[in-house]
Amino acid sequence: MGLRFLTSGESHGQTLISILEGLPANLDIDIDFINNELRRRQGGYGRGGRMKIEQDTANILSGVRFGKTIGSPIAIEIKNKDWENWQNKMAPFGEKPEDFKDFTKPRPGHADLVGGIKYNQKDLRNILERSSARETASRVAVGAFCKLLLKALNIHIYSYVVSVGEISTSIIHEDPILNAEQAEKSVIRFVDPSKDNELMEYIDKAKESGESLGGIFEVVAINVPPGIGSYIQWDKRIDGDIAKAIMSIQAIKGVEIGLGFESAKRIGSKVMDEIGYDNGYFRYSNNLGGTEGGMTNGMPIVVRAAMKPIPTLMNPLRSVDIISKDPLKAGKERSDVTAIAAASIVGEAMLAFVIAYHILEKFSADNMEELIIRYNEYINYVRSF
Ligand SMILES: Cc1cc2nc3c(=O)[nH]c(=O)nc-3n(C[C@H](O)[C@H](O)[C@H](O)COP(=O)(O)O)c2cc1C
């Protein structure tokens, strides 16, 4: 069946649960690393009040014993601290409190209206609780496990923000590690921290006028060997899986690999990455972002994602009450002004999952010892090709 995961949980429900199945046994699990990943997702200038309440930590319920995976499904729980304030409003049984109003004013840009129609729910809270990006905490926990698997194979994943609204930077280094180091110094994971003050002012201004902002982040994977993924069938292409995984993150509206849309404007010789050989194959450039023919080609995998502005606006847009059908302003929930920093961490998690999935598909192994033998054999084979 390969590597797969499911998540469950509502934004203000009791807890978030994820189940990750298919990791080989004997992978060392560092719980501090997993919790640090969760902490990284909670950061970023422009976040709303919720992140001050939550201090996410992973409670591993199964699949790990004495710090190592045992091959069985891994269940991860992340408790919602805010549940204390929502227990009777989100209770699985009993009656809804009389003073707690239904959410009937769908927000444009959210799942509220279409979800209400689809699931026949007149209290749109039943939609927004699950469509909320609170779910991305689960993805980051799952992604942390995948990153640990990849680290054991010396594959590493980095991310950084390259634009927030209209503010962008031309300072993007070729070395993704350097970019990521810079981003860790910035209040919003911006690749050029010298712009932090300008960005904070920009975000504050948006907040004051009841507006929100989007942005662009890059996520990069290094040391992925060539030949992961395949061209032989549409659904075996790793570029397709990467695009789907990144696009599946809430509010992502565009995904590019390598030059992406820019490549359409250039002539062929300014796009293709010329091939050289020096004790192994190398490329003179990485315009194609590390994939050719739906396979990795050994160069860094470089993915860009565009996030739309946060749809909950404190100066709300026009909507309609779904009960009275009266025109009114959309509802409000406590909300981020921008979550681009957090989205970049979710991007790391999703890229880690896709690469781990394809690696396990190619080197199918029940335990880490088996995986490392097969993987190293392949690396040697590639060198000698
Ligand atoms: C990390 C992260 C945090 C988000 N925080 C918020 C938020 O606080 N308020 C909000 O309205 N939308 C937020 N969003 C975006 C919405 O979840 C998303 O736009 C909505 O569910 C509709 O999905 P779609 O934009 O993919 O169509 C966030 C997205 C991400 C990735």
The ligand as a MOL file (V3000), in Angstrom:
LIG
                    3D

  0  0  0     0  0            999 V3000
M  V30 BEGIN CTAB
M  V30 COUNTS 31 33 0 0 0
M  V30 BEGIN ATOM
M  V30 1 C -1.0800 27.8530 7.8680 0
M  V30 2 C -2.3770 28.4430 7.4020 0
M  V30 3 C -3.0900 29.2750 8.2600 0
M  V30 4 C -4.2890 29.8450 7.8460 0
M  V30 5 N -4.9570 30.6740 8.7030 0
M  V30 6 C -6.1390 31.2130 8.3240 0
M  V30 7 C -6.8510 32.0940 9.1940 0
M  V30 8 O -6.4130 32.3950 10.3120 0
M  V30 9 N -8.0150 32.6100 8.7460 0
M  V30 10 C -8.5300 32.3110 7.5180 0
M  V30 11 O -9.5800 32.7960 7.1760 0
M  V30 12 N -7.8780 31.4920 6.6770 0
M  V30 13 C -6.7010 30.9220 7.0420 0
M  V30 14 N -6.0330 30.0990 6.1740 0
M  V30 15 C -6.5820 29.8580 4.8300 0
M  V30 16 C -7.8590 29.0660 4.8270 0
M  V30 17 O -7.7680 27.9070 5.6210 0
M  V30 18 C -8.2800 28.6790 3.4020 0
M  V30 19 O -8.1770 29.7890 2.5520 0
M  V30 20 C -9.7070 28.1630 3.3850 0
M  V30 21 O -9.7900 26.9640 4.1260 0
M  V30 22 C -10.2700 27.9110 1.9720 0
M  V30 23 O -9.4800 27.0030 1.2680 0
M  V30 24 P -8.8050 27.4010 -0.1280 0
M  V30 25 O -8.2230 28.7750 0.0830 0
M  V30 26 O -7.7350 26.3630 -0.3170 0
M  V30 27 O -9.8600 27.3890 -1.1720 0
M  V30 28 C -4.8100 29.5530 6.5540 0
M  V30 29 C -4.0840 28.7020 5.7030 0
M  V30 30 C -2.8650 28.1580 6.0980 0
M  V30 31 C -2.0830 27.2670 5.1850 0
M  V30 END ATOM
M  V30 BEGIN BOND
M  V30 1 1 1 2
M  V30 2 1 2 3
M  V30 3 2 2 30
M  V30 4 2 3 4
M  V30 5 1 4 5
M  V30 6 1 4 28
M  V30 7 2 5 6
M  V30 8 1 6 7
M  V30 9 1 6 13
M  V30 10 2 7 8
M  V30 11 1 7 9
M  V30 12 1 9 10
M  V30 13 2 10 11
M  V30 14 1 10 12
M  V30 15 2 12 13
M  V30 16 1 13 14
M  V30 17 1 14 15
M  V30 18 1 14 28
M  V30 19 1 15 16
M  V30 20 1 16 17
M  V30 21 1 16 18
M  V30 22 1 18 19
M  V30 23 1 18 20
M  V30 24 1 20 21
M  V30 25 1 20 22
M  V30 26 1 22 23
M  V30 27 1 23 24
M  V30 28 2 24 25
M  V30 29 1 24 26
M  V30 30 1 24 27
M  V30 31 2 28 29
M  V30 32 1 29 30
M  V30 33 1 30 31
M  V30 END BOND
M  V30 END CTAB
M  END
